[in-house]
Amino acid sequence: MPGDFTGRTWGHLDTATRSEQEKAARFIASKADGVGEATELLAMLGLLPPGHPATIRSVDHGMPGYKQGCRCTQCTRANRQRLARQRRTA
C-alpha cells in the first residue's frame, strides 16, 4: 500500500506561519466570488486580523450561543440544562 499522501497533519496546538497564512489568504481571495465571500471565508479560517469588523459577531446567548462556540455563564448553563434533560429522558 502506498504511503500517506495527505501532507502535514495539523493538531489543535499547531499554528500556521505568517507566510502560510498569507498564501492561504491569497488563494481564498482568488477563488471567492466577491469581497463578502472572501471576507467570510477568511474569518472562518481565522486569517483576519484581530478586531476586524467581520470577526466581531453578535451571539444569541443560551443554547444557540453555545452551539456557536460561546462559553459564557448563560450559554454553559443552558447546555448543562439541556444535558440534564437528556439524562432524565434517557
N, C-alpha and C positions, 0 to 999 in steps of 0.2 A: 504494500500500500504506500502511495506517495506521502511525502512529509506534509506537515501543516503549512498551508499557504495563506493563512488568514492574516499574516503580518503581525504587527505588535498588538499584544493584548493589554488593554487598559484596565486598571483596577481603580477602586474608589479613591486611592491616595495619589494616583498619577495626575500630573498636570502637563498640559501642552506648553512647549516653549513659545516664546513670543513669535519666532519665525513660523512655527507650525500654526499658531493662531492666525497670523496674517495670511498664510497660504489658504487656510480654510475659509477665511472671510472673503478673499478674492474669488475663490471657487464658487461660494454661495452667491456672491453678487453677480457672477457671470451666468448663473443658471436661473436666477429668480426672474419673475415676470414683471417686477417693479420694485420701487423703493420700499413700499409697505411689506411686501413679501420677503424681501431681503432682510429688512429690519426684524421681522417676526422670526425668521429662521436663525439669525444671529443671536437674538435674545434667547431662543430655546436652547441654543448650544452654549450660552454663557460667554459669548465673544464680544458683547457690547461693553463699553467701559462702565464702571460703577457710576450710578447717578444719571445714566442716560434715561430720557423720558420713557422709552419703551421697556425699561427694566422695572419701572415703578408701576405696579398694577394694584388695583383695589381688590380686596379679598372679602367675600361674604363669609363672615365667621360662623362657626358651628360646623356641621358635617361637611357642607360644601367647601369651606375653607380648609378643613383637614385634608380633604381629597386633593386640594390644590397645593398642599405642602406647608400650610401654616401650622405652627405648633404653639400658638398662644394658649393661654389658660382656657379660654372659652372653647377653642377648637378641640383641644385634648380632652376636655370634659365631655363634649358631645361624642367623641369617639369612644370614650370609656362607657358612656351610657348605651351606645349602640352595641358594644361588645357584651355588656351585661344583659341587654335584652336578648341577644342571640343565645347566650348561655342559658337563660331562663326557658327559652322556647325549644332548645335542643334536647 
